[in-house]
Amino acid sequence: MTDENRIDELVADLQEGSMAVRRAATDELGASGEAAIEPLITVMLESDNDVRWYAARALVQIGEPAVEPLLEAMHAVEDRDFRRYAMAALAGIGEPAVEPLIGVIEEGNPDLRPFASMALCRIGEAAVDPLLRLLRHPDPEMQECAAILLWKMGEPGATALTAALETGWAGKQ
């Protein structure tokens, strides 16, 4: 566990260090666990895209504990660049982010849905079954959204979508 002062030093390294210093800070912040999540999100909100990229990499290393704080920040902040890097982090976290991202799709926020969609497509195979489940949603808009996402995902999603449509599984409650 890294103490708060060290986390502050590492965040400063992300903002001002050379590439080698930034990479080392990213790795140490990622290994710091939950204590680094809020400082990393804060630096993502306040910095340029280069710093956001390093912070997002550290959040990917932290993994599942970063999912909900990232989504909360995305709901609270309208900065498109921040949202883009936050979704990249969620995509990098992978399977633990799938259900929360499906929740973003279902809530229908037109500002967040495209970011969640991109993340789910990047996650790929781990998102297939939850998206197939969304094909059964009572709202035709959700069904259409799930179908489009499965198709855009490429082979794992398109294959599953085709099978669901061929068997008549899609859209049935």
Buried (B, 14 or more C-beta within 10 A) or exposed (E): EBEEEBBEEBBEBBBEBEEEBBBBBBBBBBEBBEBBBEBBBEBBBEBEEEBBBBBBBBBBBBBEBBBEBBBEBBBEBEBEEBBBBBBBBBBBBBBBBBEBBBEBBBEEBEEBBBBBBBBBBBBBBBBBEBBBEBBBBEEEEBBEBBBBBBEEBEEBBBEBBEEBBEEEEBBEE
